[in-house]
Amino acid sequence: MRWNPTGDDSRQTIEEYNAETGHREEMLWHQNSTYAWNPNLQDGTILRVTKSSMGTFSWCRQQYYLEKFKGLRGESRYYHTRGLNIHDMMEWFWENISKEQEQQVLTLAESDDEAGRALLHSFIPQPPEPYEYGEEEQIRQWVDWQYNRLIITQGKKWRPAGVEANVHANRYVVIDDTPVKVHLSGFIDTLFPSESDGYALMELKSGKYNKSKPTNMRKEMAFYKMMLDHSPHHEYLPITHWGWEFPGGGIEGGTGPAIHYESATNKTGSNAVKSVERTLEKMVRAHIAMEFPPDPYLGRLIKGVPLEEQKLKCNWCDYKDHCEFWSVTDEYLDKIMEDEQ
């Protein structure tokens, strides 16, 4: 069941963004940008990049091409609904928990911690029908975390500086000494004041948590940091930390509910930003060459092992009927032969 307690699934339009911020140049670049950028057409458009589109490109360039140029869309699955429901509740929470309610919780917690916790939970609206995919447990865990933070901070810097912050940035990517226009855009879950006189990016995740594999999460955060660093949104700078919340991190074999929080400016953070910069350059080059070959293998191709026994990303893809790798034409076989020579 899909349910948004705010009753509004719409996102801020680029015109509304301009009216609110006055960032007209970012609006114009956005209006002139497209995911399906083909510079050979010379139609004046520029490349648009989001965290999601960069993630798809990094996963499989052919999938990226089929989505962005051919307009294919994967099936909606249960975990998509779960993620939307949990994010909508997070957005509702920060928009609707009043200062008065915050103070009521703090006052009650002074004499009865569990009563204070229960009061905060009581403010959460209930769906007209029960959740189906474990949202209730994740929402309860997430609200528990917010209660713990409220008690620790006593309300100081408890609230985020931005919720679903709509950010746009214009920049140039230099390819073979030629600057290429690129427009970056995205909605950031939350930004909080950090302990280093800056801001921390925080993402809410509704899937499983694997504490041994934070690399992909860092790349997502690094994209947001890169975007903000090139944007006129100085109200959210500098980004000194980032993190992610997994209130349902124990599902489907995960290692358990977890909050991961770390510096964005140490060596690990700097390496993540450099990695994102390299990926952005690869994206621009791929569009210039208009080459988006499939990337089917998780790791390397194991020679001598049948295809059905290889570790393939394709097991998570809805586009196999449209993919070069699975539609082995004479043209693709010729391409394979050329690569092997």
C-alpha positions, 0 to 999 in steps of 0.5 A: 500500500502506497500512503503519503501522510502529507497527501502530496506526492508532487516535487517542486518544479524548476519554476517554483525553485527559481521563484523561491531562490532567485537562481535563474541561471540554474533554472535556465541550464536545467530547462536546457538539459536532458539525460538523453544528451547526444552532442552529435545532434547539435541541438543546444542541449546539455547533459543532466546528471543526478545521483540516480542517473550516475548510479545507473551509469556506474552499474551498467552503461547499457541499462543507463542508455535504455532508460535515458535514451529509449525511455524504458522503465523497470517494474515497480517492486515492493521495496520501492513502495516501502522506501517511498512510504518511509521517506514520506513519513520522515518528511512529514515528521520534520514538517509537522512536529511543532516546537510546542510538541518538541517541548512537551516531549522534553518536559515529560522525559525529565520525569519519565523517559519512556513516557516522553518516548511514547509521546513522540511516537503518539504524534505519528499518523497511522495509515488508513490500512496497515503497512504491508512491507515492514514500514511500521517497524522501520518508522518506529526505529527511526522515531526512536533515533530522533527521540534519542537525539532530542534528549541528547541535544535538548533541542539544540541543532536537533532539527535539520537545516534542510529537508528534501532540499532541492539543489541545482548546480551548473558546472563545466567538465573539461574533456580533452581541453574542451569545457563541456556544460553539465547540469547537476540536480537532486533532492537531498533527504536531510542536512543537519548542522554539524559539530564542525561549523558546517553541515552534514548530509544524511540519507534515510535508507529502507533496505538492508545494511551491510557494515562491510560495504559502505562504498556505494553510500559514500559515492552517493554522499560524494555526489551531493557534496560535489553538487553543492560545492558547484551550486549557489546554495551557500546556505548548506556549505561547507559539507563536513560530514555525511551519513546514512540511517538504516532503520530496517538494516536487519532485513533480508540478511542485513547486519541490523539497524544502523546509523553510519556517520563520518567525516566528509573531508578526511582521506576516505571522503576525499577519495569518494569525491575524486571517484565521483569526479572520475565517473562524471568525466566517464559519463560525459565521454560516453555521451560524446562517443555515444557508446554505452556497452553492457556491463553484465559481470559482477567482478570479472568474467570467469573464462570457461564458466557457463553464462548461467553460472557467472555472477551477473548484474543482469539478475536484477535487470528488467531490460534483458529483452532489449540488451545487446548482451542478451540479443546476440546479433551479428553486429555484437558478435563482430564487436566481441571479436574486435575486442578480443583481438 
